[in-house]
Amino acid sequence: MITDLKPSTTYYIRVTAFNQLGASSPSHPVSVTTEPDVPSGPPRNLVVTAVGPYALHATWDPPDPDDCNGQILGYYLGYVQLG
């Protein structure tokens, strides 16, 4: 079992067997890619401006590349009314 791998990342793995006679030669490399995951960081540079009494305009940049964890397929924008 291999743990602590990053999402949406390609790894090249070689296997070496060990027994009482010693170690085998390493196998040929095998390419594996981990599954994508939701971003681990928030969007950056969020700017919201009022464009009327009942409308807002929002813009943002994607999370840092190290936090994207794969291709971002979309965003969810919600609001909560206070008061």
C-alpha positions as CSV (number, residue, x, y, z in Angstrom):
1,M,0.0,0.0,0.0
2,I,1.3,3.4,-0.9
3,T,0.0,6.3,1.2
4,D,0.2,10.1,1.2
5,L,0.0,10.6,-2.5
6,K,-1.2,13.9,-4.0
7,P,-4.5,14.0,-6.0
8,S,-4.3,14.2,-9.8
9,T,-0.6,13.4,-9.9
10,T,1.3,11.0,-12.0
11,Y,3.8,8.7,-10.3
12,Y,6.3,6.2,-11.7
13,I,6.6,3.1,-9.5
14,R,9.3,0.4,-9.5
15,V,9.1,-2.7,-7.3
16,T,12.0,-4.6,-5.8
17,A,11.4,-7.9,-4.0
18,F,13.4,-8.8,-0.8
19,N,13.8,-12.3,0.7
20,Q,16.5,-14.3,2.5
21,L,18.6,-14.4,-0.7
22,G,18.6,-10.6,-1.0
23,A,17.0,-8.1,-3.3
24,S,15.7,-8.6,-6.8
25,S,16.4,-6.2,-9.7
26,P,13.9,-3.4,-9.8
27,S,10.9,-3.9,-12.1
28,H,10.3,-1.7,-15.1
29,P,8.6,1.5,-14.1
30,V,4.8,1.6,-14.1
31,S,3.0,4.9,-14.5
32,V,0.0,5.5,-12.2
33,T,-2.1,8.6,-11.9
34,T,-4.1,9.4,-8.7
35,E,-7.8,10.5,-8.9
36,P,-8.6,14.2,-8.8
37,D,-10.1,15.7,-5.7
38,V,-11.9,18.9,-4.7
39,P,-9.6,21.9,-4.3
40,S,-7.8,22.1,-1.0
41,G,-7.6,25.9,-1.1
42,P,-10.1,28.7,-1.8
43,P,-10.4,30.8,-4.9
44,R,-8.1,33.8,-4.8
45,N,-8.7,37.5,-5.3
46,L,-12.5,37.4,-4.8
47,V,-14.1,40.8,-5.7
48,V,-17.8,41.4,-5.4
49,T,-19.3,44.7,-6.5
50,A,-22.9,45.9,-6.5
51,V,-24.3,46.5,-10.0
52,G,-27.8,47.4,-8.8
53,P,-30.1,47.2,-5.8
54,Y,-30.7,43.5,-6.4
55,A,-27.6,42.4,-8.3
56,L,-23.9,41.6,-7.5
57,H,-21.0,41.0,-9.9
58,A,-18.4,38.5,-8.6
59,T,-15.0,37.7,-10.1
60,W,-12.2,35.5,-8.7
61,D,-9.0,33.6,-9.7
62,P,-8.6,29.9,-9.3
63,P,-6.9,28.5,-6.2
64,D,-3.1,28.3,-6.2
65,P,-2.0,25.5,-8.6
66,D,-0.8,23.3,-5.7
67,D,-4.3,23.5,-4.2
68,C,-6.3,22.7,-7.4
69,N,-6.0,18.9,-7.0
70,G,-6.9,18.4,-10.7
71,Q,-9.0,20.3,-13.3
72,I,-11.6,22.5,-11.7
73,L,-14.9,21.7,-13.4
74,G,-17.0,24.5,-11.9
75,Y,-17.7,26.7,-8.9
76,Y,-20.7,27.0,-6.5
77,L,-21.6,30.5,-5.6
78,G,-24.1,31.0,-2.8
79,Y,-25.2,33.7,-0.4
80,V,-26.8,34.0,3.0
81,Q,-29.1,36.8,3.8
82,L,-28.4,38.4,7.2
83,G,-30.8,40.4,9.4
